[in-house]
Amino acid sequence: MPLQNSALAARPGNPHAGIGDKIRGALAVGKTRWGMLALVFFATTLNYIDRAALGVMQPILAKEMSWTAMDYANINFWFQVGYAIGFVLQGRLIDRVGVKRVFFCAVLLWSLATGAHGLATSAVGFMVCRFILGLTEAANYPACVKTTRLWFPAGERAVATGIFNAGTNVGAMMTPMLLPLILHVWGWQAAFLCMSALGGIWLVFWGLKYFNPEDHPTVKQSELDYVQQEVEPEQPRVPFSRILRMRGTWAFALAYSMTAPVFWFYLYWLPPFLNQQYNLGINVTQMGIPLIIIYLTADFGSVGGGILSSFLIGRGMNSIKARLLSMLLFACCIVGVIMAAGSSQLWVAVFAISLAIGAHQAWTANIWSLVMDYTPKHMMSTVFGFGGMCAAIGGMFMTQIVGHILTVTNNNYTVLFTLIPAMYFIALTWMYFMAPRKIPTVDV
């Protein structure tokens, strides 16, 4: 009887359960889905260790290979080209072939691409490696979103999304903690080889442990019923051209393409900004501590953003309305980042950036949950992959714009930090008017 009561407390529609009851109830229903979430969390962590390493090592690599600001921008541009192509291809492939096999192959290839960076000797070599890395790493988020859509009901979806997306910040936070030691002892080539080896370890766990809900050999029936509690209309497979005509596809794609490049800006340009503005060296005490604080705050924002909309849903609010209201609050929190560029005090800038990046991750948890709420599960990765492709194209232009602005302004970041908040309010307005309010029935 206590187990049954706990399970009832976990139900998203129960407005009387406290946070503690919901946590206990969520675990009482079953723990298998949280194991699946842990797998995609660690994949996301590895994904961002591979990405963030280049930003942290940029001063060393720029000095060794005589990179200019535009060389660095072009290296990141070619990652985005590969990322854009990979997003739409792998999103569709995951829906067709299955998340387990596609994601396994993608992580295998991106781990090999990461190791290949250690063999590069020029900016052109890094462009080639980053293109291949982007092409393969693009599978991460369609796979994570598909896994969350399959394994979690609407009331837990934003929390689950926030948790796996927290891997981005854990990866970005671990990178400045671990890289200085590796760089000091073995050099930058060994850093890429170590990151490649971590991907190999993850592959073993994914291959042995991941299954879809209906195929999992040990999942309890109570948990399976809980996961699959939402009744969806039976829908046939639809061609990609039909998905492109869906209103919800463009609602997500354009809104996401306006805001996703902001995180790329932080990932690629935050270490150079701190290094330039405050003369920080590449070590744990100088560069490492500010980045750790910033990305730790982002972790809290990622999970906290999911908790807020889940709380509102638990109080009876429609899931779409709960996501949009949460996104409005987080967009307001991002406005403070404007004061970061002009501050002469390191910790004032760190506070402003921390708040903004935490709010960005909270925003992201909700926009991803929003598209899950109104997209049929059999086309989830395709819709998300198309939106991710649009965002990656936005990121391609972002790297070029940032490189150009910094070149003509002699590395002045003020304009860039001023533009960031506006992107969220434009995206939210678009999403408010365009997002469907329920899962549509799609005719072929």
GUGU-302555 format. One record per residue: residue in one letter; x, y, z of N, C-alpha, C, CB in turn. Coordinates in steps of 0.1 Angstrom, whole numbers, plus 5000, padded with zeros to 4 digits. Glycine has a CB too. Example, Ala and Ser with C-alpha at 12.3 -4.5 7.8 and 13.67 -1.06 7.14 Angstrom:
residues 2
A513249435078512349555078513249675078511349555090S512849785071513749895071512950005079514149945057
//
This chain:
residues 444
M500849885000500050005000500950135000499150005012P501950145008502850265008503450284994503950255018L503850174987504350184974503350244964504850054968Q502050194965501050244957500750394959499750164959N500750434972500550574975501650664970500450594990S502950614971504050684965503950704950505350624969A503550594944503450604929502350704925503050464924L501250704933500250804930500750944932498950774938A501550964942502051094945502951144934502851094958A503551054927504451094916503751134903505450974913R502551104902501751134890501751284888500351074891P502051324875502151464872500851544875502551484858G499751474874498551544876498151564891497451474869N498851514900498551524914498951654920499151404922P498051754923498451884927498851894942497451984924H498551784949498751794964500051734969497551714970A500751664960502051604964503151704965502451494954G503951694976505051784977506251734969505551794992I507351814969508551774961509051644966509551884961G509151624979509751504984508851384981509851514999D507551394981506651284978506851254963505251324980K506951354955507151324940508451254937507051454932I509451294944510751224942510651074946511951294949R510151054958510050924963509050834955509450914978G508050904950507050834942507650794928505850914940A508450894923509050864910509950744910509850994905L510750734921511650614923510850494926512650644934A509750504933508950384937508350324924507850424947V507950404915507350354902508350254895506950464893G509650294896510650214890511850294887510150154877K513050234886514250314884514950294871515250274895T514350204863514950174850515150304841514250074842R514150384840514150504832515250594836512850574831W515550604849516650684854518050634850516550704869G518150504849519350444843519550484829519350294845M518450484821518550524807518950674806517250494800L518450754815518750894816520250914819517850964826A520750834828522150844832523050814820522550744843L522750724812523550694800523650814790522950574792V522450884788522550994779523151124786521151034774F523051124799523751234807525251224805523351224822F525751104806527251084805527651104790527650954810A526851064781527151094767527251244764526051024757T526251314770526351464768527551524775525051524774T527951474786529151524793530351504784529351444806L530451384778531651354769531551444757531651204765N530351464752530151544740530751684743528651554737Y530551744754530951874757532351884762530051944767I532951774768534351774770535151794757534751644778D534651714747535351724734535251864728534751624725R534051924730533852054724534652164732532452094723A534452164745535052274753536552274753534452264767A537152164751538652154751539252254742539052014748L538652274730539252364720539352504725538552354707G538252544732538252684737539252704748536852714742V539352604757540352614768541752614762540152504778M542052534752543352524747543752624736543652384741Q542752714733542852804722544152894723541752894721P544452944735545753024735546952944732545853094749I547052824737548252734734548252704719548152614742L547152654713547152614699547352734690545852554696A546752854694546952974685548453014685546153084691K549153004696550553034697551352934689551053044711E551052804691551852704684551652704669551452564690M550452734664550152724650549952864644548952634647S550152974651550053114646548653134641551053134635W547553094648546253124644545853264646545253034652T545053324637544453454639543053434645544453534626A542353544648540953534653540053474643540453674657M540353504630539553444619539853304617539753524606D541053254619541453114618540553034629542953094621Y540553084641539853024651538353024648540053094665A537853134643536453144639536153044628536053284634N537053024618536852934607536852784612537852954596I537652754621537752624627536352584633538852604638N535852684641534552664647533452664636534252764657F533552734626532652744615532452604608533052844604W533552534606533552404599532952294609534952364595F533152314622532452224631530952244629532852254646Q530452364628529052394627528452344614528752544628V529352354603528852294590528552144592529952324579G529552074597529351934600528151904609530551864605Y528051984619526951974629525551994622527152074640A525452084614524252114607523851994598524252244598I524751944590524451834582524151704590525651804573G524951684600524751564609523451564616525851554619F522951684620521751694628520551644620521451844632V520351694608519151654600519251504596518951744588L520451464592520651324587520451224599522051304581Q521051254610521051154621519751154629522151184631G519051274629517751284635516751184627517251424635R516851194614515951114606516350964607516051154591L517650934608518150794609517750734622519750794608I517750814633517350764646515950714646517650864657D515050794640513650754639513450634630512850874633R514250614620514150504611514750374616514750534597V516050384621516850264624516750234639518250284621G516550334648516550314662517650384669516550164665V517350434681518350514688519550444693517650584700K519450314696520550234702521650224692520050104706R521350174680522350144670522950274664521750064659V522150374661522650494655523550574665521550584651F523150574677523950654687525250584690523150674700F525250454690526450374692527450404681526250224693C527050404669527950434658528450574658527250404644A527550664662527950804662529050834672526750894665V528850784685529850804695531150734692529350754709L531150624685532350554681533150644671532050424674L532450704661533050784651533550924657532050814640W532750974666533151104672534351084681532051184679S534450974688535650944696536950934687535450814704L536750864676537950854667538350994661537550764655A537351074658537551214653538251294663536251274649T537851284676538551354687539951324688537851334700G540251194687541651154688542551204676541751004688A541851214665542551264653543051404654541651244640H542451484663542951624665544351624669542051694676G544751524676546151514681547151504670546351404690L546751464658547651454646547651574637547151334638A546751674640546651794632547851884634545351864634T548351954624549452044625549252184620550651984617S547952214616547652344611546252374613548052354596A545852504610544452544611543552454602544252694608V544052434590543352354580543052214585544052344566G544052154592543952014598542852014608545251974603F542852124617541752134627540452154621542152244637M540352224610539052244603538452114598539152334591V539352024593538851894588538451804600540051824581C539251804611538851724623537551774629539951734633R537351914629536151964636534951944627536352114638F535151944614533951904605533451764608534351924590I534451674609534051534611533451514625535251434610L534051584635533551584649532051634649534451664658G531851744642530451804642529451714636530451934635L529851654625529051564617528551444626529751504605T529451394635529051274643528551314656530351194645E528951424662528451464675527051514674529351574681A526551554662525251594660524151494664524951634646A524551364665523551264669523251274684524151124667N524051344692523851344707522451394711524851424713Y522051514707520851564712519551504706520751714709P519551464693518351394688518251254696518451364673A519351194699519351064706518851084721520650994706C519351194727518951224741517451254742519751334747V517051344732515651384732514651264729515351494722K515051184720514351064717514250964729514950984705T515350944736515350864747514450914758516750854753T514451044760513651114770512151104766514051264772R511851124754510451114749509950974750510451154734L510750874749510350734750510150684764511350644743W511050734773511150684787510450764797512550664790F510050894794509450974805508051034801510451094808P507151034810505851104807505951254808504751054817A504951334804505051474803505451544816503751534798G504951494827505251554840506651544845504351504851E507351454840508851434843509751474832509051284847R509151504821510051524809510951644810509151544797A510551754815511351874816512551854826510551994820V512151784837513251754847514251654841512651684860A513751554834514751464827515551534817513951344821T514951624809515651704799516751784806514751784791G516351854817517251934824518451854830516552004836I518151734834519251654840520251614829518651524846F519751554817520751514807521451634801520051434796N520751744800521351864794522351924804520251974791A522251894817523251934827524651874823522851894841G524651764816525851714811526751804803525651584803T526051904796526852004789527652084798525852094781N527052124809527852204819528852134827526852274828V528552004830529451914837530751904828528851784841G530451874815531551854806532451984804531051814792A531752104803532452224802533152264814531452334798M532652214826533252244839534452154842532252224850M534352024838535451934840536651964831534951794837T536352014819537452044810538552134816536952104797P538252254821539352334827539952274840538852474830M539252174846539752114858540852004854538652044866L540551934843541451824839542551854829540551704834L542151944820543151974809544452034814542452064800P544452124823545752184827546752074831545652284838L546351974839547251874843547751794831546551784853I546851754822547251674811548151754802546051634802L547851884800548751974792550151984797548052104790H550151994811551452014817552351884816551252054832V551651774818552451644819552751584805551651544827W551751584796551851514783551751604771550851404782G551151724772551051804760549651804754552051774750W549351894745547951904739547551784731547852034731Q548551714724548151604716547551494725549351544709A548151464737547651364746546251394751548651344757A545951524752544651564757543551514748544551714759F543751524735542751474726542651324726543051524712L543751254728543751104729543051064741545151054728C543251124753542551094765541051104764543051174777M540551214757539151234755538551124746538851374749S539351084736538950974727538750844735539950954716A539550814744539450694752538250694761540750674761L537850814766536650814774535350774766536450954780G535350814754534250774745534150624744534350834732G535350554743535350404742534750344754536750354740I535050394766534450344778532950354778535050414791W532450464774530950484774530250394764530650634770L530950364753530350274743529950134749531250254731V530850084758530649954764529349954772531849914773F529150064780527950064789526650084780528050184799W526750164770525550194761525150064754525850304751G526149994748525849864741525249764750527149814735L525649754763525149654772523849684779526149624782K523649814781522549854790521349924784523049944800Y521449984772520350064767519349974759520850174758F518049994762516949934755515750034754516549794761N514950024744513750094744512750034755513050094730P511750114759510950064770510249924768509850164773E509749904756509049784753509949664751508149804741D511249694749512249584747513149554759513149624735H513049644769513949624781513649494788513849744790P514649414791514449284797514049284812515649204795T514349394819514149384833513149494838515449404840V512649584829511749694834510449634840511449784822K510049694851508849644858507649694850508749704872Q506549614850505349644843504749774848504349534844S504849804861504349924867505050044861504449924882E506350034859507050144853506750164838508550124855L506650054831506250054817504950124815506249914811D503950084824502650154823502750304826501650084833Y503550334836503750474839504350554828504550494852V505350504822506050564811505150584799507350484807Q504250484796503450484784501950524787503450354778Q501850604798500450644802499750734793500550704816E500450814785499850904776499350834763500851014771V498050854760497450794749497650874736495950764751E498350824726498650894714497850824702500150904711P497350904693496750844681497750764673496050944673E497250644668498150564659498350644646497550424656Q499650664643499950744631500950674622500450884635P500750684609501550614600502950684598500950604586R503950624593505150684590504850794579506250584584V505450904580505251014571506551054564504551134577P506551094552507751144545508351264551507551164530F509551294549510251404554509551534549511751404551S509151534537508551654531507251694539508251634517R506551594544505351624552505651684565504451494553I506751634571507151684584507551834583508351604590L508151864571508552004569507352094567509452014557R506252044564505052124563504252144576504052064553M504752074587504052084600504452214607504451964609R503452284612503552404619504552394631502252464624G504452284638505252264650506752254647504852154658T507052194635508452184631509152324630508552114617W508452414623509052544622508952634634508252624610A507952604643507852674655509152654663506652634664F509552524664510752484672511952534664510752344674A512052504651513252524644513752664644513152474629L512852764642513252904641513552954655512252984635A512752914665512952964679514352914684511852924688Y514552784682515852724686517052784679515752574685S516852814666518052864659518453004663517752864644M517453074670517753204675518553204688516553284677T518353104696518953094710520052994712517853074720A520052884704521152784706522452844704520852664697P522752924693524052974691524653054703524053064679V523753104712524353174723525253084732523153234732F524852964733525652874741526952844734524952744744W526852834721528152824713529052934716527852804698F528453054716529253174719530053164732528453304719Y529253124743529853104756530952994755528853064766L530652884749531652774748532952804741530952654742Y532852874730533952904722534753024726533552914707W533953134730534553264732534753304746533853364724L534053234756534153274770535653264775533253194778P536353144773537753144777538653254771538253004774P538553274758539353384753538953524758539253394738F537653544761537253674767537853694781535653674767L537753584789538253604803539753614802537853474811N540453544793541853554792542353694788542353454782Q541553754779541953884774541553994784541253914761Q540353984789539754094797540454104811538254074799Y540853984817541253984830542653914832540253904839N543353884820544653834820544753704828545653934826L543853604826543853484833544653384825542453434834G545453304832546253194826545453064825547553174835I545952974818545252844816545752754827545652784802N545152764838545352674850544052674858546552724858V544052584868542752564875542452684884542952444885T543452754890543152864899542752984892544352884908Q543253014880542953134873541753124863544153194865M541953044853540853024843539852924848541452984830G540352824855539452714859538352744868540352604865I538652824879537652854889536552934884538352924901P536753044876535653114871534753024861536053234863L535352944853534552864844533852754852535552794834I534452704862533752604871532452664877534652544882I532652784882531452854888530352884878531952984895I530752924866529852964856529052834852530553024844Y529752724849529052604845528352524856530052514838L528752544868528052484879526652554881528852504892T526652694879525452764879524552714868525652914878A525152694856524352644845523652514848525252634833D524352424856523752294860522552314868524752214868F522652404878521452434886520352494877521852534897G520652574868519652634859518952524850520252744850S519752434845519252324837518252244844520352244832V518552194856517652114864516552194870518452034875G516852314875515852394881514752444871516452514887G515152474859514252514849513252404846514952554836G513652274846512752164844511852154856513552044842I512352174868511552154880510352264880512352174892L510652384875509652494876508452454867510252624871S508752414854507552384846506852254850508052374831S507652154855506952034860506052074873508051934864F506552164881505752204892504452274888506552304901L504552354877503352424872502352314866503752524862I502952214859502052114854501352034865502852014845G502152004875501651934887500452014894502651904897R500452144892499452224898498252244889499952364902G498252174878497152174869497252254857495952214876M498352324855498552404843498852324831499652514845N498252364819498552294807500052294804497852364795S500652184799502052174798502652274788502452034793I501952304777502552404768502552544774501652414755K501552584782501452714789502552714799500152734795A502752604807503752604817505152624812503752464825R505452564800506752574794506952724790506952484782L505952784783506052914778506253024789504852954769L505453004800505653094812506953084818504553064822S507452964819508852944825509853004816509152794826M509752994803510653054793510753204794510353014779L509553264797509453414798510253454810508053454800L510153384821510953414834512453404831510453324845F512853304824514253284822514853384812514553144817A514053424802514453534793514753664801513453554782C513953694810514153814819515453804826512953834828C515753684831516953664839518253694831517053534845I518153674817519353684809519753824806519053614795V518853924808519154064805520354114812517854144809G520654064824521754114832523154084826521754044845V523153994815524453964809525054094802524353854799I524254194800524754314793525954374801523654414791M525854364814526854434822528254354823526354454836A528254234817529454154818530654214810529254014813A530354264798531454304789532154434794530954334775G531354524801531954654805532554654819530954754804S532454534826532954534840534454514841532254424847S535054594849536454584852536754484863537054714856Q535654434870535754334880535454194875534854374892L536354104877536253964872534953904878537453884876W534753924891533653844897532253904894533853834912V532254034890530954094886530554024872531054244884A531554014863531353954850530953804852532653964841V531653734861531353594864529953584869532353534874F529453664877528153664883527053684871527853764894A527353784863526353814852526353704842526753944846I527453654839527453544829526853414835528953514824S527153394848526653274854525053274854527153264868L524553384858523053404858522453384844522653534863A523153444834522653434820522753284815523453524811I523853224817524053084812523152984819525553044812G522953014832522052924840520552944834522052964855A520153064831518853094826518753034812518553244826H519853044804519852984791519552834792521153004784Q520252764801520052614802518652584807521052554811A518052664815516652644820515752664808516352744831W516052774800515252794788515252674779515752924780T516552624777516652504767515952384772518152474766A515952354785515252244790513752254787515452224806N513252374787511752394785511452394770511352524791I512252454761511952454747512052314742512852544739W513052234747513052094742511852014747514352024748S511452034760510251964765509052014758510151994780L508952134754507852194746507652114733508052344744V508752104726508652034713508351884715509952044705M508751824726508351684729506851674732509151634741D506351774738504851774742503951774730504551894751Y504351834719503451844708503851764696503251984704T504951684697505451614685505151464687506951634683P504551394678504351244679505751184680503651194666K505751074689507051014692507750954681506850924704H507050904671507650834660508450924650506650754652M508251054652508951154644509751254652507951234634M509951224665510551314674511951354670510551254688S512751254667514151284663514251354650514951154662T513351334641513351404628513051554630512351344618V512051584638511651724640512851794648510351734648F513351724658514451784666515651794657514651704678G515951694649517151704641517051814631517351574633F515851844625515751954616515952084623514351954609G515352094635515552224643516952234647514652214656G517652124651519052134654519952174642519552004659M519552134630520252174618520152324616519752104606C518952374618518752524617519552594627517252554618A519552544639520352604650521852604646520152534663A522352494641523752484637524052574626524052334633I523152594617523452694606523452834612522252694595G522652864622522752984630524052994636521553004640G524552884642525852884648526952914639526052754655M526852864626527852894616527953034613527452814603F526853104612526853244610527353324622525453304605M526953264634527353334646528953334647526753254658T529553224644531053224646531653324636531553084643Q531153334624531653434615531453574619531053414601I530153604624529853734629530653774641528353744633V530853684650531653714662533153734658531653594672G533653654649535053674645535153814638535453564635H534153854630534253974623534154094632533153984612I533154084642533054194651534254214660531754174660L534854104665536054114673537254164665536353984679T537254134652538354184644538254334642538454114630V537054384638536954524635536854614648535654554627T536554554659536454634671537654614681535154604679N538654544675539854514683539454434696540554644687N538754334694538354234705537454304716539554174711N536554384712535554444721534254364721535254594717Y533954304733532754214734531454284737533054114744T531454414739530254484743529054464734530554634745V529254474721528054464712527554324713528554494698L528354224714527954084715527054054727529153984714F527554104739526854074751525454154751527654114763T525454264744524154344743523154284735524554484738L523554214724522554144715521954024721523254114702I522653954730522153824735520753824740523153774746P520353914750519053904756517853914745518854004766A518054004735517054024726516653894718517454134716M517553804716517253684709516253604715518553604707Y516253594729515253514736513853564735515753504751F513753694736512353754735511753744721512353904740I512553754711512053734698511653584696513153764687A512553494701512153354699510953314707513353264704L510753374719509553334727508353384721509753404741T508353504715507153554708506753464696507453704702W507753424688507553334677506953194682508853304670M507453144693507053014698505553034704507952964709Y505253144710503953164716502853154705503853294723F503153214694502053224683502053094675502353344675M503253024674503352914664503252774670504552924657A503552754683503552624688502252564689504252624702P501952434684500652374686500452344701500652234678R499152344704498752324718498452174721497552404721K498652084712498451944714499151864703496851904715I499251734705499851644695498851634683500151504701P499351674671498451674660498251534654498951764649T497151514646497051394638497551424624495551344638V498551344620499251384608498851284597500851374610D498351344586497951264574499151254565496751324567V499351134558500451124549500151214537500550974545
//
